[in-house]
Amino acid sequence: MDNTLLFENLQRANGDLTLAYETTLEGWVRALDLRDNETEGHSRRVTLGTVDLVRAMGMNDDQIVHIRRGALLHDIGKIGVPDGILLKPGPLTDDEWAGMRRHPDYASEFLAAIDYLRPAMDIPYCHHEWWDGGGYPRGLKGESIPLTARAFAVVDVADALRSNRPYRTGWGEERIHDHLLSLAGTHLAPEIVPVYISLQG
């Protein structure tokens, strides 16, 4: 009886701790959204979309826990980008772009210090890598880019195109799908784009 009670208490404590972790992550994301109004709601949308996509690709629940965290925190490195760059209303200079492109490195440094988030680091660190090697921060190419980051990139691009921006209105689904297909094999992983499109109905 004592062992059963101990086990139940341990399970309850573990559940409470997990909930506290998840609530903390949600708080970080809300703080980022407050700082960068242009992308409000973006992290939540791409997280839901990425979870749907990787589930359709056959990933299991244990993997999806880390993928969800990585998607939610994909832009956490922007906390290291100065406001003068992140919130600049006009085009960035070359030096400012260099500063903006450091946000995946900042994410890696930040998340590596937190044991339970290390398995979630592939998306924040690698989601700007391109299939053809033209991305950043490391210029990874093809299958050297983690699969989770390749999947996330498709969802991320689609959400950016779907959303209204000060400089353009959001695109319709057909136009988004055509554009994603045009990026398959250069910017995006060619085997993932059709899976994503098929899920959009």
N, C-alpha and C positions, 0 to 999 in steps of 0.2 A: 504494500500500500504506500509506504514512504517513498519507494523508488518511482512509483507511478506519479505521485504528487510532485516529486522533484522534477521528473521529466516534463510534466505539464507546465510547471512554473518556468522551466528552462525554455520550452517552446514559446511560451507567452512573452518572456523577456526578449527572445530572439526576434519575434514578430514586432515588438515595440521598438527595438533598435533599428530594424529594417525600415519601419515606417518613419522613424526619426531621420534616417539617412535620406530617404526619398523626399521627405518634406524639406530638408535642407537643400537638396538639389533643385527642387521647384522654386525655392526662395532665391537661389543664385540666378536662375533663369529669369524670374520676374525682375530682379535687379538689373539684369542686362537689358531686358525689354524697356524698362523705364529710362535707361541711359540712351538707348537707340530706338526712338519712337517709330522709325521707318520700318523696322522689322517686328513690330509688336505682334505677338501670337505666332510668329514664324517657327520658333523652336518647338512649340507644342504641335503644330501642324506637321512639321517634318518628322518629328518623333513618331507620331501615329502612322504616317505614311511609310516610314522606314520599317516599323514593326510589321505592318501588313505585307510589305514587299519581301522581307527576309523570311517571314513565315511561309509565303508562297514559294520561296526558293528552297524550303525544306529545313530551315534552321529550327532547333528545338527550344523549349522554354528556358532551359539553363543558359543557352547562348543569348537568347533574346533579352534576358535581364540586363546583361552587359551592353548589348546593342542599344537598348532603350536609353540607358544612362549616357552612353556615348553620343547618341543623337541629340538628347536633351542638352548636353553640354558642348555641342560642336563648336560654338562660338565663345566658349569661356575664356579663350586666350585674348579676346578683345578687351578684357579688363586691363591688359598691359599696353593697349594702344591709346596714345594721348587723345583727349577730346578734340583738339585742333585738327586731327586727322580723321578720327571716327565720325565726327559730326560736321565736317566741312561740307557746305552746301554745293560747292562747285567741284570741278575736276581736280584730282590729286596730281601733284607734281611727281616726278620720278622718285625723289627722295621720300615723299609721303607714301607712295605705293610700296616702297621698300619697307617702310615702317608698318604699314598695314599687313604686308605679307609675313610679318614676324608672328602674327597671332597664333598660328599652329604650333610654333616653337614655344610660345608662352604657355599654351595649353598643355603641351608635353611636360614642361618643367613643373607646372602647377599640379597636374594630376599624378605625376610620378611620385610625388611626396605623400600621396594618399593611397594606402595599400588597397582598399576595397574598390578604388576607381581605376587602378592600373589595367585591369582587363577591359575597361571601357575606352581606352586611350586611342585605339585605331582610328575612330571617326574624327575626334577633334584634331588629331595630328595629321591625318592623311586625306581629309575630304577635299582638299584643293589640288591633289595630284591628278594628272590627266593620263588617260589611257596611252597616249602617244609620247609621254615623257615630258610634255611641255608645262606641267604644273609646278607647284611649290608645296612645301619648302625643300624637298630633297630631289625633285625631278624623277620620282619613281615612274616606272613604265609597266603597262600591261598587268600581268598577274603578280608582279612584285608589289602592287598596291593591295593592301588587305581587302578581302572580299566585302567586308562590312562597309568600308569606306567607299568602295565602288558602288555598292547599292545605295548608300546614303546620297552620294553625289547626284544620282539620277533624280531622286526625290527633291533634293535641295534646288537643283536647277528648275525643275517643274514648278515648285512653289514660288520661286522668285519670279518666274514668267507669269504665273497666275495672279500675282499680287499687284495691286495698284502702287505706283511709285510717283513721286512728284513730277518726274520727267516723262511718264507714259502711263496709260491705263493697262490693266492686266489683260493678258491674252486669253482667247478662248481655247478650249481643249484641243480642237483639231489642229490649230496653229502650233500649240505647245507640242503635240505629238510629232508633227512634221519636223519641228526644230530639234527635238530630242533625237529623232532618227538621223538628222543631218549631222549631229555631234557624235553618233555611235561610231567608235573606231578611232576617233581623235581625242575628244575631251572625255567621252563617256564609254564605259565598257559595253561592247556591242551585244554581249549575251544577256545583259540585264535590261536594256532599254525595252525590248519587246515584252518582257515579263511585266514591267511596270505599266506599259500601255494597256496590256490585256486586263490588268486589274482595274483600270479606270472605266471599263464598260464601254 
